[in-house]
Structure formats: C-alpha cells, structure tokens
Amino acid sequence: MAFVLITGGAGFIGYHLQQQLQSKYLVNAIDLINEPTPAIKLRKSKLKHVVHADINSDFLNTLEGTPEVIIHLAAETGIAGSLTHPQKYFDTNVAGTFNVLEQCRKAGIKYLIYASSSSVYAPNQLIMQEDSNTINQLSYYGTTKKMDEVMIENYCKQFGITAIGLRFFTVYGSYTRPDMAAYKFMEAISKGKPIVLYNNGNVYRDFTHVSDVVNSIELLLEKIQQEPEGSHKVFNIGYGTPISVNEYATCIAKHLSKPLFTQFFPLPANELPATHSNTELLERYINYKPKCDINEGIFEMTNWYKTNNYE
Ligand code: NAD
C-alpha cells in the first residue's frame, strides 16, 4: 500500500481527499491545526492521521517513514486576502511550496501532485484551457499559484521529480470553507439576511463539486506513478459549464427552502468576471469528466449544512 502525504489535510479539499483515499492508501496529512481556524474547527472532529506541522519546516521528520507521493494542498487561500496580506501568500504559497520541493528533493520523493488554481489565467478569455494565457493574473493569489507552477517545472527538469498540477475551478460541497461564497450564502440565506452579489450577480463561475475533485485526484494518483521521471503535467479540474453567481445563490436558497435577499456591489478589481474550464485534457488522460451537476452538488452541500445544525 503506497504511502501518501497530504499537505493541508485539514482543509476543505484535503479533508475530502483523506476520506476518499484512506481505504486504498496509507494516508497521512500535515496541517497547521495548532491554531484552528473556524474552517478547521468545522472538520476537526472527523480528522484522522493529521499531524500538526508547517510546510515551511522539516515536516517529513514528523512522520513515520517516507511518503512515496505528496499531494500538496496547503496554501493561503482566497483572492481577497492576497490584496490585504500579500506577504502571507508569498510565505505560504511560494516559500512553502519551495520547501515542499526541497523536502522531496532531499528525501528522494519522486511524485508530487499539487493544487494550482483557475486564478492563474489572464482575464478576458472565453474558455480556459491549459495552454491559454497565464502571463498575467488579476490577483496576487493567482500569481503565487503561477509561481508554483514555474518553480515546479524547473524542479521536475533539474531534479527528476514527476509532478501533476491541478487548476481547480471554484470548488464547493460539504465542509466548504467559511470564507467561500457557498458558506457565506448558506449562513446569510438561512438567517434571512441579504447576500452580497457583485456586478448584479452577473459573475460567472465554473462551480465544481468536491466529489469530482477527489475522484479526479484518485485517478491521477494511479497515473502519476506511470509517468516518466521529470515529467510535469498541468490539468484543469472544472465542471465545464459555468453559471452565474446569481443562479448559484438562487439554487442554494431553493435547497434551503428560504427566500433570497440580495445586495449588489461592484466586482473587486482582482476577481475574474468569468471562469470556464475546458475539461478535455483531463478527460483524455484519466477517462473521467467531472459529472456532479449543480443541483445535485448543492443538494449535498445544503444537506450537510442543515444536518449539522449550522442554520
Ligand atoms: P483550505 O484553506 O480549506 O485548506 C488549506 C489548508 O492548508 C488549511 O487547512 C490550512 O490550515 C493549511 N495550511 C495553510 N498554511 C499552512 C502551512 N504553512 N503549513 C501547513 N498547512 C497549512 O483550502 P481548500 O479550499 O481546501 O484548498 C486546497 C488547495 O486548493 C489550496 O492550495 C487552494 O489554493 C487550492 N484551490 C482551491 C480552490 C477552491 O475553490 N476551494 C480553488 C482553486 C484552488
């Protein structure tokens, strides 16, 4: 049974990934859970095999044995914070990822799967495919993710690490992060408060359910071990059919059986007006196309919210 280490394993996607992989792999995770954020508190009672460790440390020393594969999800997440606290994003996303690479190089870990983001894409592209323009990003968060891709490309070529990067498109589902629109919308709608919509709700996102993300990663975990040394591939992980944030909020309200009240604000300058994932490359590589439609996905998420008495 291969030993897989997830960084950021107490996070939203990391939590689901652990659940998905633990029957097939020996899964350990590291996370900064010594100062639990509200998001981590939400998942804490269900966490297994998570060690308190910083990606900016010699974190491999905290484990028993050396993992064969690292799935690197730990990050400073969210677009907004990267405008107000860019240093934190540099320290975690750039310096932290550099340290993950160094740990791989020093310990001879061959395989790395890592989280990038749709935020690496330059604005004003109707559809985003892996070779679309990623020269400039609207947010510094997006730039840190692009810097990761560039650093990792070099480490693959220079040191023979084999890597797969994943450009996630707005992931939602149970145990979502409290700073994401999904959670904020559920909180406000269930309390009868207005939600904030940008640009009159005419912002489009390729909402992707977390089950499609972890199904894809599970398949990629098998594939990466067949890749030649030093190869580096990058894939979009997106549903492939964007909807407006207005429709998204309306669907959440419908599943919570509550009315929707809205307030409108201009779109922040560092937010993309639209994201749309071309999913063909992923589909050809793992023979899997994200399949959870928005109704089914929001049902799963709102059901979790309701049954955990967050409303
Ligand atoms: P999350 O914030 O829930 O998870 C990230 C985890 O990393 C957190 O538990 C946090 O405690 C941990 N972490 C932060 N700094 C750390 C450090 N120095 N050492 C160890 N752990 C640390 O985020 P998520 O939504 O699960 O996202 C996972 C990854 O996917 C991130 O890299 C994120 O940038 C990327 N991503 C997510 C989305 C999305 O829609 N959720 C979209 C695009 C990209």
Residues whose N, C-alpha, C, O or C-beta is under 5 A from the ligand:
A	BS01	NAD	G8 A10 G11 F12 I13 G14 I30 D31 L32 A53 D54 I55 N56 L73 A74 A75 E76 T77 T92 A115 S116 S117 S118 F168 F169 T170 V171 R177
